[in-house]
Amino acid sequence: MRSKICCLVAFLGLSFVQNTLCAEPNHALAYKLKASVVKVHVATSNGGHGVGTGVAVGKDLVATNCHVLANAVGVKITKFGDSFTPDAVKADWKHDLCILRLQYLDLTPVELGDSEVLKYEQAIFSIGFPGGPPKPQVTYGKIKALYPYDDSQIVRTDASFVMGASGSPVFDSEGKLVAISTFKSPGRGAYFYNVPVKWIKALLNVPETESLKTDISPFWDALETQRPFFMRVVLPYQNGHWAELKAVAQDWISKEPTDAEAFYYAGIAEKNLGDLNKANQYFQKTLTLHTQHPATLIELGIMANQAGKPEEVEKVRVALKTIDDELDEEFTEALKQSEAGCKLIVAASAC
């Protein structure tokens, strides 16, 4: 069972309660769950071959990403050297989730968890076939962000994945399925996104079809201006295009004024554009919406350090430790990098 140690912390005039999150998942549990994970093979109309990952979510039912299957001319599942051909599919093309029905698969279904109670920095692990290895691989990580979308939330983790891992199950430390690895942002320092198990639960109740033909693109593959804001901020943020990031973040705030992430990115933009007062206002707003937002706490700690306020720096350190001890190390490294950067531009007023 997850250990829950509650701490009440006062930070910059705000109070919040944080549960200490569980440690790295049990390796024996991960090994056991491998038996419920399968490799998905598809044949394309031009003679190509694709590979993905699936997970047993019911008797003779395997969940995977629809983009693995879309418009394929042939699909088979392999496990323990045996091959199985699906008889039918349940498809949620927009959310990129499909469930295949196969006869005599005889795999133990995983337990479906609750994607609506996940927390930032919560430990997770994923099992899949990144790069198409013969045996499933386990990747450990933590939840780095949660983005409200439709009636649930997209889960961003630091558990990386590559081609072949699409459809990989993401488990909490108790071995319950909470998400499916689905897409990532382009370029270096990619963000890894996973769609919630809540959508799988809903898909279990829709009618089956025998067709894999579709002209419906998943939500994450829409035109840039039609993609969710949490996707649109990534490239300007990573490339340091602060004016562009500011514009997208402000649009995000106007459309989704209760999303803490929108205010966080607005604060990042203002900080790097040199308006520390506005940055602080946005960061404070982030904390009113999400009192346990680690990245915002780190940014406020850096600003407090640059302003010569050691008491506030220590408050940040205490707050981060109540979320996850490893965040203290991340904060220390961020302070070092900030101080190093300031030495290079010692004449700048921000330092």
C-alpha positions in Angstrom: 0.0 0.0 0.0 1.1 3.5 -0.7 2.6 5.3 2.3 0.8 8.5 3.1 2.5 10.9 5.4 0.8 14.3 5.4 2.6 17.5 6.0 1.2 21.0 6.4 3.6 23.5 4.8 3.2 27.3 4.7 4.8 28.9 1.6 4.8 32.5 0.7 1.4 33.0 2.4 -0.1 29.8 1.0 -0.8 26.6 3.0 -1.2 23.2 1.4 -1.3 19.5 2.4 0.9 17.1 0.4 1.1 13.3 0.6 4.5 11.7 0.3 4.4 9.6 -2.8 5.4 6.0 -3.2 8.9 4.9 -4.0 10.1 3.1 -7.2 7.8 0.2 -8.1 8.6 -3.3 -7.2 10.7 -5.1 -9.8 9.0 -8.5 -9.1 5.6 -6.8 -9.7 6.9 -5.5 -13.1 8.1 -8.9 -14.0 4.8 -10.5 -13.2 2.9 -7.9 -15.3 5.1 -8.6 -18.4 2.9 -11.7 -18.9 0.0 -9.5 -19.7 1.8 -7.4 -22.3 1.9 -8.4 -26.0 3.6 -7.3 -29.2 1.3 -6.0 -31.9 2.3 -6.5 -35.6 0.7 -4.8 -38.5 1.1 -5.1 -42.3 0.6 -2.0 -44.4 -0.8 -1.7 -47.9 2.6 -0.9 -49.3 4.2 -4.1 -47.9 5.6 -2.5 -44.8 5.6 -3.8 -41.3 4.8 -2.0 -38.1 5.2 -2.9 -34.4 3.4 -1.7 -31.3 2.5 -2.8 -27.8 -0.7 -4.0 -26.3 -2.0 -5.0 -22.8 -4.7 -7.4 -21.8 -7.6 -5.4 -20.3 -10.2 -8.2 -20.2 -10.8 -11.8 -21.3 -9.4 -12.0 -24.8 -9.2 -8.2 -25.0 -6.1 -6.2 -25.8 -5.8 -2.4 -25.6 -3.4 -0.5 -27.8 -3.1 2.8 -29.7 -5.3 3.1 -32.8 -2.5 4.8 -34.7 -0.7 1.4 -34.5 -3.6 -0.3 -36.3 -5.1 2.5 -38.5 -5.6 1.4 -42.1 -3.6 -1.8 -41.7 -4.3 -4.7 -44.1 -3.3 -7.3 -41.5 -2.9 -7.4 -37.7 -1.6 -10.1 -35.4 -0.7 -10.4 -31.7 2.3 -12.4 -30.6 3.0 -13.7 -27.1 5.2 -16.6 -25.9 5.9 -17.5 -29.5 2.2 -17.8 -30.5 0.3 -15.6 -32.9 -3.3 -14.5 -32.6 -5.5 -12.7 -35.2 -8.1 -10.3 -33.8 -11.8 -10.9 -34.7 -13.1 -7.4 -34.0 -12.1 -4.0 -32.6 -13.6 -1.3 -30.5 -12.2 2.1 -31.6 -12.0 5.6 -30.2 -10.1 7.1 -33.1 -10.0 10.7 -31.6 -8.5 9.6 -28.3 -6.2 7.1 -30.1 -7.4 4.0 -28.2 -8.4 0.7 -29.7 -9.4 -2.6 -28.0 -8.9 -5.8 -30.0 -10.9 -9.0 -29.4 -9.1 -12.3 -29.9 -10.1 -15.9 -29.3 -8.1 -18.1 -26.9 -5.6 -15.4 -26.0 -5.7 -16.7 -22.4 -3.8 -13.8 -20.8 -4.4 -12.5 -17.3 -6.0 -9.1 -17.6 -4.3 -6.3 -15.7 -6.3 -4.4 -13.0 -7.6 -1.1 -14.2 -6.7 1.8 -12.0 -8.0 5.4 -11.6 -6.4 8.0 -13.8 -8.3 10.8 -12.1 -6.4 10.6 -8.8 -2.9 10.7 -10.1 -0.4 13.2 -8.6 2.7 15.1 -9.8 5.9 13.2 -9.1 4.0 9.9 -8.5 6.1 6.9 -9.3 5.0 4.9 -12.4 6.5 2.3 -14.7 5.8 1.3 -18.3 6.2 -2.1 -20.1 6.5 -2.2 -23.8 8.6 -3.0 -26.9 10.5 0.2 -27.6 12.5 -0.4 -30.8 10.9 -3.8 -31.2 13.0 -6.1 -28.9 11.9 -9.8 -28.6 11.0 -9.3 -24.9 9.1 -6.5 -23.2 11.2 -3.9 -21.5 10.4 -2.0 -18.3 10.9 1.8 -18.0 10.6 3.5 -14.6 9.7 7.2 -14.2 7.5 9.7 -12.5 4.5 11.8 -13.5 5.7 15.3 -14.4 2.4 16.9 -15.4 -1.3 16.3 -15.7 -3.3 18.2 -18.4 -7.1 18.3 -18.3 -8.5 17.2 -21.6 -12.1 16.3 -22.6 -13.5 14.5 -19.5 -10.1 13.3 -18.1 -6.5 14.2 -18.2 -3.4 13.5 -20.3 -0.5 12.1 -18.3 3.1 13.4 -19.0 5.9 11.3 -17.5 9.7 11.2 -17.8 9.5 7.5 -18.8 10.7 7.8 -22.3 9.6 5.6 -25.3 10.4 5.2 -29.0 8.8 3.5 -31.9 7.4 0.1 -31.0 6.3 1.3 -27.5 3.1 2.9 -28.7 0.3 1.3 -26.7 2.5 0.4 -23.8 0.7 0.2 -20.5 1.7 2.6 -17.7 1.2 1.3 -14.2 1.2 2.9 -10.8 3.4 1.4 -8.1 0.6 -1.0 -7.1 0.5 -2.5 -10.6 -2.8 -0.9 -11.7 -3.1 0.4 -15.2 -3.4 4.1 -15.3 -2.5 5.2 -18.8 -1.3 4.1 -22.3 1.9 5.5 -23.8 0.8 7.3 -27.0 2.8 10.3 -28.4 5.7 12.5 -27.7 6.8 16.0 -28.7 9.5 16.5 -31.4 13.1 17.3 -31.0 15.5 16.9 -28.1 14.2 16.9 -24.6 11.0 15.4 -25.7 7.9 15.3 -23.6 6.2 11.9 -23.3 2.4 11.8 -23.2 0.1 9.0 -22.1 -3.7 8.8 -22.5 -5.8 7.9 -19.4 -7.2 4.6 -18.4 -10.6 6.3 -18.0 -11.0 6.3 -21.7 -10.2 2.6 -21.9 -13.0 1.9 -19.4 -15.4 3.9 -21.5 -14.3 2.1 -24.7 -15.1 -1.3 -23.2 -18.8 -0.4 -23.4 -18.9 0.7 -27.1 -20.0 -1.6 -30.0 -17.4 -3.6 -32.0 -16.5 -3.2 -35.6 -14.4 -5.3 -38.0 -12.9 -2.4 -39.9 -9.6 -0.7 -39.2 -10.2 1.9 -41.9 -10.5 5.5 -40.8 -10.0 9.1 -41.9 -10.2 10.4 -38.3 -6.9 11.7 -36.9 -6.1 11.5 -33.2 -6.4 14.8 -31.3 -2.6 15.1 -31.0 -2.1 14.9 -34.8 -4.3 17.9 -35.6 -3.1 21.2 -37.2 -0.8 23.1 -34.9 -3.4 25.8 -34.0 -6.0 23.1 -33.3 -3.8 21.0 -30.9 -4.2 21.3 -27.1 -2.3 24.2 -25.6 -0.1 21.8 -23.5 1.4 20.7 -26.8 1.6 24.1 -28.4 3.8 25.6 -25.6 6.5 22.9 -25.8 8.6 24.1 -28.8 8.7 27.8 -27.9 9.5 26.9 -24.3 12.3 24.5 -25.3 13.7 26.8 -28.0 13.6 30.0 -25.9 11.1 31.8 -28.0 9.6 33.7 -25.1 7.4 36.2 -26.9 5.8 33.3 -28.7 5.4 31.3 -25.5 3.8 34.3 -23.8 1.2 34.6 -26.6 0.3 31.0 -26.5 0.1 30.9 -22.7 -2.1 34.0 -22.6 -4.4 32.4 -25.2 -4.4 29.3 -23.0 -5.4 31.3 -19.9 -8.2 33.0 -21.7 -9.6 29.7 -23.0 -8.9 27.6 -19.9 -8.6 29.9 -16.9 -8.5 27.1 -14.3 -5.6 25.3 -15.7 -2.5 25.8 -13.5 -0.1 24.8 -16.3 -1.3 27.8 -18.4 -0.2 30.2 -15.7 3.0 28.4 -15.2 4.1 28.8 -18.8 3.0 32.5 -18.7 5.2 33.0 -15.7 8.1 31.3 -17.5 7.7 33.6 -20.4 7.5 36.8 -18.3 10.5 35.8 -16.3 12.6 35.3 -19.3 11.3 38.5 -20.9 12.5 40.3 -17.8 9.3 41.2 -16.0 9.8 39.5 -12.7 6.7 41.1 -11.1 4.4 39.6 -13.7 6.2 36.3 -13.5 5.7 36.2 -9.7 2.0 37.0 -10.2 1.6 34.2 -12.7 3.5 31.7 -10.5 1.4 32.7 -7.4 -1.7 32.1 -9.5 -0.4 28.7 -10.4 0.0 27.8 -6.8 -3.6 28.9 -6.0 -4.8 26.4 -8.6 -2.2 23.7 -7.8 -0.6 24.1 -4.5 1.8 21.2 -5.2 3.2 22.3 -8.5 6.9 21.4 -8.3 8.2 23.4 -11.3 6.6 26.6 -10.0 8.1 26.1 -6.6 11.5 25.7 -8.1 11.1 28.8 -10.2 10.0 30.8 -7.2 13.0 29.4 -5.2 15.4 30.5 -8.0 13.9 34.0 -8.0 14.1 34.2 -4.2 17.7 33.1 -4.3 18.5 35.8 -6.9 16.8 38.4 -4.8 18.9 37.4 -1.7 16.0 35.9 0.3 17.4 32.8 1.9 14.4 32.3 4.2 12.1 31.9 1.2 14.6 29.6 -0.5 14.5 27.4 2.5 10.7 27.4 2.5 10.8 26.2 -1.1 13.2 23.4 -0.2 11.0 22.2 2.6 7.9 22.3 0.3 9.6 20.3 -2.4 10.8 17.7 0.1 7.3 17.0 1.2 6.4 16.2 -2.4 9.5 14.1 -3.2 13.0 14.0 -1.7 14.5 13.8 -5.2 13.1 17.3 -5.9 15.5 18.7 -3.4 18.4 17.5 -5.6 16.7 18.9 -8.7 16.3 22.3 -6.9 19.9 22.4 -5.8 21.0 21.7 -9.3 18.7 24.4 -10.7 20.1 26.9 -8.2 23.7 26.1 -9.3 22.8 26.5 -12.9 21.1 29.8 -12.2 24.0 31.1 -10.3 26.4 30.0 -13.0 24.3 31.8 -15.6 24.2 35.0 -13.5 28.0 35.0 -13.3 28.2 35.0 -17.1 25.9 38.0 -17.3 26.8 39.7 -14.0 25.9 43.1 -15.4 22.3 42.1 -16.0 19.8 43.6 -13.5 18.0 40.2 -13.2 21.0 38.8 -11.4 
